[in-house]
Amino acid sequence: MRHPSHFAIQPGWKLLLADMGIDPVRVLRLANLPADLFARQDASIPPSQFFQLWQVIEETAGDDIVLPLRIGQAISVEAFDPPIFASLCSPNLNVAFQRLSVFKKLFGPLALLVDITESHTSATLECYADAGPIPRSMAAAETVFLTQLVRLATRHRVVPLAVTMPELPDRVEDYSEYFGVMPKAGNGVTVTFSKEDGARHFLTANEAMWTFFEVGLRERLGSLNSQPEFICDHERASQGRSAGGAARWPIHG
Protein backbone atom coordinates (compact mmCIF):
# COMPACT_ATOMS: atom_id res chain seq x y z
CA MET A 1 0.00 0.00 0.00
CA ARG A 2 1.20 3.52 -0.82
CA HIS A 3 1.01 6.38 1.64
CA PRO A 4 1.93 10.09 1.93
CA SER A 5 5.67 10.64 1.77
CA HIS A 6 5.83 13.47 4.32
CA PHE A 7 4.25 14.17 7.70
CA ALA A 8 3.42 17.51 9.30
CA ILE A 9 5.59 19.04 12.02
CA GLN A 10 3.65 21.24 14.42
CA PRO A 11 5.02 24.27 16.34
CA GLY A 12 3.57 22.62 19.46
CA TRP A 13 6.44 20.13 19.39
CA LYS A 14 8.79 22.92 20.47
CA LEU A 15 6.61 23.72 23.48
CA LEU A 16 6.25 20.06 24.38
CA LEU A 17 10.03 19.56 24.41
CA ALA A 18 10.55 22.72 26.42
CA ASP A 19 7.95 21.59 28.98
CA MET A 20 9.98 18.41 29.46
CA GLY A 21 13.23 20.33 29.91
CA ILE A 22 14.63 19.25 26.55
CA ASP A 23 16.32 21.86 24.33
CA PRO A 24 14.47 21.90 20.96
CA VAL A 25 17.42 23.56 19.19
CA ARG A 26 19.81 20.84 20.33
CA VAL A 27 17.38 18.12 19.29
CA LEU A 28 17.09 19.51 15.77
CA ARG A 29 20.86 19.89 15.47
CA LEU A 30 21.53 16.31 16.57
CA ALA A 31 18.82 15.06 14.19
CA ASN A 32 20.45 16.94 11.28
CA LEU A 33 17.29 18.97 10.76
CA PRO A 34 16.95 22.72 10.08
CA ALA A 35 17.18 24.86 13.22
CA ASP A 36 13.96 26.67 12.33
CA LEU A 37 11.94 23.54 11.51
CA PHE A 38 9.45 23.99 14.36
CA ALA A 39 8.85 27.59 13.27
CA ARG A 40 8.21 26.83 9.59
CA GLN A 41 4.68 27.06 8.33
CA ASP A 42 3.33 23.74 7.04
CA ALA A 43 6.70 22.02 7.59
CA SER A 44 6.84 18.28 7.01
CA ILE A 45 9.45 15.50 7.06
CA PRO A 46 9.74 12.00 5.53
CA PRO A 47 9.44 8.78 7.58
CA SER A 48 13.19 8.26 7.97
CA GLN A 49 13.61 11.66 9.59
CA PHE A 50 10.47 11.15 11.68
CA PHE A 51 12.00 8.08 13.33
CA GLN A 52 15.41 9.77 13.51
CA LEU A 53 13.88 12.76 15.33
CA TRP A 54 12.15 10.45 17.82
CA GLN A 55 15.40 8.57 18.48
CA VAL A 56 17.29 11.81 19.16
CA ILE A 57 14.59 13.00 21.58
CA GLU A 58 14.84 9.70 23.44
CA GLU A 59 18.64 9.88 23.62
CA THR A 60 18.60 13.54 24.69
CA ALA A 61 16.09 12.90 27.48
CA GLY A 62 18.46 10.43 29.15
CA ASP A 63 17.57 7.96 31.86
CA ASP A 64 16.40 10.48 34.43
CA ILE A 65 12.85 10.73 33.05
CA VAL A 66 10.38 8.15 31.81
CA LEU A 67 10.15 9.71 28.35
CA PRO A 68 6.99 7.99 27.02
CA LEU A 69 5.07 8.91 30.17
CA ARG A 70 6.26 12.50 29.97
CA ILE A 71 5.40 12.85 26.28
CA GLY A 72 2.06 11.09 26.54
CA GLN A 73 1.00 13.27 29.47
CA ALA A 74 2.26 16.54 27.95
CA ILE A 75 -1.10 17.61 26.54
CA SER A 76 -1.50 21.30 27.23
CA VAL A 77 -3.61 24.03 25.70
CA GLU A 78 -0.51 25.76 24.36
CA ALA A 79 0.83 22.64 22.66
CA PHE A 80 -2.44 21.47 21.10
CA ASP A 81 -2.25 20.26 17.52
CA PRO A 82 -5.49 20.76 15.56
CA PRO A 83 -6.15 16.99 15.20
CA ILE A 84 -5.92 16.56 18.98
CA PHE A 85 -8.07 19.57 19.70
CA ALA A 86 -10.65 18.38 17.16
CA SER A 87 -10.75 14.99 18.88
CA LEU A 88 -11.38 16.67 22.23
CA CYS A 89 -14.37 18.44 20.67
CA SER A 90 -16.02 15.02 20.17
CA PRO A 91 -18.99 13.90 22.29
CA ASN A 92 -17.21 10.79 23.63
CA LEU A 93 -14.25 8.44 23.35
CA ASN A 94 -15.78 6.35 20.54
CA VAL A 95 -16.30 9.34 18.27
CA ALA A 96 -12.97 10.92 19.23
CA PHE A 97 -10.98 7.81 18.33
CA GLN A 98 -12.84 7.40 15.05
CA ARG A 99 -12.05 11.00 14.12
CA LEU A 100 -8.46 10.67 15.26
CA SER A 101 -8.03 7.56 13.13
CA VAL A 102 -8.88 9.56 10.01
CA PHE A 103 -6.27 12.24 10.71
CA LYS A 104 -3.60 10.09 12.40
CA LYS A 105 -1.42 10.20 9.30
CA LEU A 106 -0.90 13.92 9.98
CA PHE A 107 1.19 12.85 13.01
CA GLY A 108 3.49 10.42 11.21
CA PRO A 109 3.67 7.01 9.50
CA LEU A 110 1.18 5.45 11.93
CA ALA A 111 -2.35 4.14 11.53
CA LEU A 112 -4.95 4.05 14.32
CA LEU A 113 -7.39 1.13 14.06
CA VAL A 114 -10.53 1.49 16.17
CA ASP A 115 -12.72 -1.47 17.13
CA ILE A 116 -16.05 -0.74 18.87
CA THR A 117 -17.93 -3.77 20.19
CA GLU A 118 -20.83 -4.38 22.56
CA SER A 119 -18.42 -4.78 25.47
CA HIS A 120 -15.44 -2.52 24.79
CA THR A 121 -13.61 -0.07 22.55
CA SER A 122 -10.05 -0.76 21.52
CA ALA A 123 -7.52 1.38 19.66
CA THR A 124 -4.55 -0.28 17.97
CA LEU A 125 -1.57 1.52 16.47
CA GLU A 126 0.38 0.17 13.53
CA CYS A 127 3.14 1.40 11.28
CA TYR A 128 2.07 1.56 7.67
CA ALA A 129 2.38 -1.64 5.67
CA ASP A 130 5.84 -3.22 6.03
CA ALA A 131 7.43 -0.36 7.98
CA GLY A 132 8.40 -2.71 10.78
CA PRO A 133 7.54 -2.49 14.47
CA ILE A 134 6.82 0.78 16.22
CA PRO A 135 9.84 1.77 18.38
CA ARG A 136 9.34 0.64 21.96
CA SER A 137 9.32 4.11 23.52
CA MET A 138 6.98 5.43 20.83
CA ALA A 139 4.54 2.56 21.44
CA ALA A 140 4.48 3.32 25.15
CA ALA A 141 4.01 7.05 24.56
CA GLU A 142 1.09 6.47 22.20
CA THR A 143 -0.77 4.32 24.73
CA VAL A 144 -0.24 6.97 27.40
CA PHE A 145 -1.34 9.72 25.03
CA LEU A 146 -4.63 8.00 24.16
CA THR A 147 -5.40 7.44 27.83
CA GLN A 148 -4.44 10.99 28.75
CA LEU A 149 -6.66 12.40 26.00
CA VAL A 150 -9.69 10.54 27.40
CA ARG A 151 -8.95 11.63 30.98
CA LEU A 152 -8.47 15.24 29.93
CA ALA A 153 -11.74 15.29 27.99
CA THR A 154 -13.83 13.61 30.70
CA ARG A 155 -12.04 15.04 33.75
CA HIS A 156 -12.27 11.49 35.07
CA ARG A 157 -9.48 9.01 35.81
CA VAL A 158 -10.53 6.51 33.18
CA VAL A 159 -8.75 3.18 33.71
CA PRO A 160 -8.25 1.02 30.59
CA LEU A 161 -9.36 -2.60 30.65
CA ALA A 162 -6.04 -3.58 29.12
CA VAL A 163 -2.85 -2.11 27.66
CA THR A 164 -0.63 -4.25 25.45
CA MET A 165 2.52 -3.68 23.44
CA PRO A 166 5.02 -6.04 21.80
CA GLU A 167 7.86 -5.02 24.13
CA LEU A 168 7.24 -3.64 27.59
CA PRO A 169 9.04 -0.40 28.54
CA ASP A 170 11.58 -0.04 31.32
CA ARG A 171 10.20 0.81 34.76
CA VAL A 172 6.91 -0.81 33.85
CA GLU A 173 5.66 -0.26 37.41
CA ASP A 174 5.50 3.49 36.65
CA TYR A 175 3.16 2.72 33.76
CA SER A 176 1.05 0.44 35.94
CA GLU A 177 0.62 3.29 38.41
CA TYR A 178 -0.36 5.68 35.62
CA PHE A 179 -2.80 3.41 33.79
CA GLY A 180 -4.27 1.72 36.85
CA VAL A 181 -3.62 -1.62 35.16
CA MET A 182 -0.38 -3.49 34.46
CA PRO A 183 0.65 -3.31 30.77
CA LYS A 184 1.18 -6.72 29.21
CA ALA A 185 3.24 -7.99 26.32
CA GLY A 186 1.13 -8.72 23.27
CA ASN A 187 1.16 -8.78 19.49
CA GLY A 188 0.03 -5.20 18.99
CA VAL A 189 0.11 -1.73 20.51
CA THR A 190 -3.44 -1.62 21.89
CA VAL A 191 -5.42 0.20 24.56
CA THR A 192 -8.84 -1.19 25.45
CA PHE A 193 -11.57 0.69 27.29
CA SER A 194 -14.91 -0.47 28.68
CA LYS A 195 -18.20 0.08 26.89
CA GLU A 196 -19.18 2.57 29.59
CA ASP A 197 -16.00 4.61 29.16
CA GLY A 198 -16.42 4.51 25.39
CA ALA A 199 -19.73 6.34 25.77
CA ARG A 200 -18.66 8.56 28.69
CA HIS A 201 -19.46 12.20 27.85
CA PHE A 202 -16.57 14.51 26.96
CA LEU A 203 -16.84 17.74 28.94
CA THR A 204 -14.80 19.33 26.14
CA ALA A 205 -17.42 18.45 23.49
CA ASN A 206 -18.03 21.27 21.03
CA GLU A 207 -19.62 20.36 17.71
CA ALA A 208 -19.32 23.88 16.31
CA MET A 209 -15.58 23.88 17.01
CA TRP A 210 -15.24 20.42 15.45
CA THR A 211 -16.96 21.67 12.27
CA PHE A 212 -14.49 24.56 12.16
CA PHE A 213 -11.43 22.33 12.59
CA GLU A 214 -12.64 19.60 10.24
CA VAL A 215 -12.39 21.83 7.16
CA GLY A 216 -8.76 22.71 7.81
CA LEU A 217 -7.82 19.15 8.76
CA ARG A 218 -9.25 17.73 5.56
CA GLU A 219 -7.38 20.35 3.57
CA ARG A 220 -4.15 19.36 5.30
CA LEU A 221 -4.91 15.71 4.69
CA GLY A 222 -5.53 16.42 1.03
CA SER A 223 -2.25 18.30 0.84
CA LEU A 224 -0.34 15.33 2.27
CA ASN A 225 -2.15 12.93 -0.04
CA SER A 226 -1.19 15.06 -3.06
CA GLN A 227 2.53 14.73 -2.30
CA PRO A 228 4.65 12.00 -3.92
CA GLU A 229 3.95 8.68 -2.28
CA PHE A 230 6.23 5.97 -0.96
CA ILE A 231 5.97 2.31 -0.08
CA CYS A 232 6.34 2.71 3.66
CA ASP A 233 9.37 0.92 5.06
CA HIS A 234 11.73 2.94 7.22
CA GLU A 235 14.48 0.42 6.47
CA ARG A 236 14.20 1.14 2.77
CA ALA A 237 13.77 4.82 3.53
CA SER A 238 17.19 4.72 5.17
CA GLN A 239 18.62 4.03 1.72
CA GLY A 240 18.12 7.73 1.14
CA ARG A 241 20.95 8.45 3.55
CA SER A 242 24.51 9.10 2.51
CA ALA A 243 27.36 6.81 3.46
CA GLY A 244 28.08 9.13 6.38
CA GLY A 245 24.57 8.69 7.74
CA ALA A 246 23.15 12.13 6.87
CA ALA A 247 19.62 12.06 5.53
CA ARG A 248 19.13 13.20 1.92
CA TRP A 249 15.39 13.75 2.12
CA PRO A 250 13.91 17.14 1.33
CA ILE A 251 12.26 19.18 4.06
CA HIS A 252 8.91 20.59 3.03
CA GLY A 253 7.66 23.89 4.37
ABEGO torsion letter per residue (X at the ends): XBBBABBBBBAAAAAAAAAAGBBAAAAAAAAGBBAAAAABBGBBBBAAAAAAAAAAAAAAAEAABBAAAAAAAABBAAABBAAAAAAAABABAAAAAAAAAAAAAAAEBBBBBBBBBAABBBBBBBBBEAAEBBBAAAAAAAAAAAAAAAAAAAGBBBBBABBBBABBBBGAAAAAAAAGBBBBBBABBBBBBBAAAAABBBAABBAAAAAAAAAAAAAAAAAAAABBBBBBBAAAAAAABBAAGBBABBBBX
